[in-house]
Amino acid sequence: MKKVILFASGSGSNVENIIGYFKEKQQKISFYVFTNNEKAFVLERARKLQVPAVVFSREEMNEGKVGEKVKEINPDLIVLAGFLWKFPSAIIAEYPNKIINIHPALLPKYGGKGMYGKFVHEAVLLNKEKETGITIHYVNEHYDDGAPLFQAKVALSNNDTVEQIADKVHQLEFIHFPKIIEKLLKD
């Protein structure tokens, strides 16, 4: 049975969508949720989905305790689904090409430290982009810099708001993120 750790910092809508995708296809995968936010709604989603969850602090991350918990699970894939901290280089070294992230823009545009969620969509709107999208990429030691695996685009209109852009991007995430994870687990 394949094992996947999903790291998230917020609501966990992508986490829920990914787990639901595999349950619907009746694929036997053990999921684990790791979060750095004890108040994150992803914990409620994990509880409802009966998925084990781990809450950790920055200190536990920096001291390697999170890495030890990851090693105990020995995942086939680590997925950053709205995880906002820089990922530890020790875990990256331990799992080369087994850690992926989704970014709500067409990298290399609008990536890097501080570029997440609404901040990305605000920048896209401010720069009057005609399109935006998602990038699913491998994780390395730098924010949003790992080798890209997949991109999907969506057209924007001059009248789109930040919220409408976010919704369009979120729809792309829901459609494509589980499929890319599925493909990686088969390889």
C-alpha positions in Angstrom: 0.0 0.0 0.0 1.3 3.4 -1.0 1.7 6.1 1.7 1.3 9.8 1.2 1.9 12.6 3.7 -0.1 15.8 3.0 1.4 19.0 4.5 -1.1 21.9 4.9 -1.3 25.1 6.9 -4.9 26.2 6.3 -8.4 25.0 5.4 -7.3 21.8 3.7 -9.7 21.9 0.7 -7.0 20.4 -1.6 -6.2 17.8 1.1 -9.9 16.8 1.2 -10.1 16.8 -2.6 -7.0 14.6 -3.0 -8.2 12.0 -0.4 -11.7 12.0 -1.9 -10.3 11.5 -5.4 -8.5 8.3 -4.3 -11.4 7.0 -2.2 -13.8 7.5 -5.1 -11.4 5.4 -7.3 -11.2 2.9 -4.5 -7.4 3.1 -4.6 -5.8 1.9 -1.3 -3.5 4.7 -0.1 -2.6 5.5 3.4 -2.8 9.3 3.9 -1.4 11.3 6.8 -1.9 15.0 7.4 0.8 17.2 8.9 0.1 20.8 9.8 2.0 23.6 11.5 -1.2 25.3 12.6 -3.2 23.8 15.5 -6.2 25.9 14.5 -6.1 24.9 10.8 -9.4 23.6 9.4 -7.5 20.8 7.7 -7.5 19.1 11.1 -11.3 19.0 11.1 -11.3 17.6 7.5 -8.7 15.0 8.5 -10.9 13.9 11.5 -14.0 13.6 9.3 -12.0 11.6 6.7 -10.5 9.4 9.5 -7.0 10.3 8.4 -4.2 10.5 11.1 -3.0 14.1 11.7 0.2 15.5 13.2 0.5 19.0 14.5 4.0 20.4 14.9 5.7 23.6 15.9 8.5 25.5 14.2 10.8 24.3 16.9 9.9 20.7 16.1 10.5 21.3 12.4 13.9 23.0 13.0 15.1 20.3 15.5 14.3 17.5 13.0 11.4 16.0 15.0 9.1 16.3 12.0 11.7 14.6 9.8 11.8 11.7 12.3 8.0 11.4 12.1 8.2 11.4 8.3 10.9 8.8 8.4 8.7 6.5 10.6 5.9 6.6 8.0 8.4 6.2 5.1 6.1 7.8 2.5 6.1 7.1 -1.2 5.2 10.8 -1.8 5.1 14.0 0.3 2.6 16.6 -1.0 2.6 20.3 0.0 -1.0 21.4 -0.4 -1.1 24.9 1.0 1.9 24.5 3.3 3.4 27.9 3.9 6.8 27.3 5.6 10.0 26.6 3.8 10.5 22.9 3.7 13.5 21.5 5.6 16.5 20.6 3.5 17.1 17.5 5.6 13.7 16.0 4.5 14.3 17.2 0.9 17.7 15.3 0.9 16.1 12.2 2.4 13.3 12.1 -0.2 14.7 13.3 -3.6 12.0 13.7 -6.2 9.4 12.6 -3.8 8.2 15.9 -2.5 5.9 18.1 -4.6 4.1 21.4 -4.2 1.3 23.2 -6.0 1.6 26.9 -6.6 -1.3 29.1 -7.7 0.4 30.8 -10.6 2.4 30.0 -13.7 5.9 29.8 -12.4 8.4 31.3 -12.7 6.0 34.3 -12.5 4.7 35.2 -9.0 6.8 32.7 -7.0 9.1 33.0 -4.1 8.8 33.9 -0.4 5.6 35.6 0.5 3.9 34.7 -2.8 1.0 32.5 -1.8 -2.8 32.6 -2.0 -4.4 36.0 -2.4 -1.0 37.7 -2.6 -0.3 35.9 -5.9 -3.8 36.7 -7.2 -3.5 40.3 -6.3 -0.2 40.5 -8.2 -1.7 38.8 -11.2 -4.6 41.3 -11.2 -2.3 44.3 -10.6 -0.2 43.3 -13.6 -3.2 42.9 -15.8 -2.3 39.3 -16.8 -4.4 37.8 -19.6 -4.0 34.3 -18.1 -2.9 32.6 -14.9 -2.9 29.0 -13.7 -1.2 26.5 -11.5 2.2 24.9 -11.4 2.9 21.6 -9.7 6.6 21.2 -9.1 9.2 19.3 -7.2 10.4 20.9 -4.0 14.0 22.0 -3.5 15.7 24.2 -1.0 14.3 27.4 -2.5 10.7 28.7 -2.6 8.9 27.7 -5.8 12.1 26.8 -7.6 12.0 23.0 -8.0 11.6 21.4 -11.4 8.1 21.8 -12.8 6.0 18.7 -13.4 2.8 20.3 -14.8 1.2 23.6 -15.6 -2.4 24.4 -16.4 -3.7 27.8 -17.6 -6.9 29.7 -17.4 -7.9 32.8 -19.2 -8.7 36.0 -17.3 -11.0 38.8 -18.2 -10.5 42.5 -17.6 -13.3 42.4 -15.1 -12.0 39.5 -12.9 -11.7 40.3 -9.2 -9.1 38.7 -6.9 -11.8 36.4 -5.6 -12.7 35.3 -9.2 -9.1 34.7 -10.1 -8.7 32.6 -6.9 -11.8 30.6 -7.8 -10.6 29.9 -11.3 -7.2 28.8 -10.0 -8.7 26.6 -7.3 -10.8 24.8 -9.9 -7.6 23.9 -11.8 -6.0 22.7 -8.5 -9.0 20.4 -7.9 -9.0 19.0 -11.4 -5.2 18.4 -11.8 -3.5 18.0 -8.5 -5.0 14.5 -7.7 -4.2 13.3 -11.2 -0.6 14.3 -11.0 -0.3 12.6 -7.6 -1.8 9.5 -9.1 0.6 9.5 -12.0 3.6 9.9 -9.7 2.5 7.1 -7.4 2.3 4.8 -10.5 5.8 5.7 -11.8 
